Amino acid sequence: KITGKKVPLKYEQFAHTIGFALLMILFVVVTVRDVLGLF
């Protein structure tokens, strides 16, 4: 944390959820492209 203030828990959970969702989307896109490349 750069400032002394603590980030509210809901914002922290929100950030984690967004990051996780982006990772999942990226994983799915890469997998689909990989599978389509086989055919």
Secondary structure by P-SEA (a helix, b strand, c coil): ccccccccaaaaaaaaaaaaaaaaaaaaaaaaaaaaaac
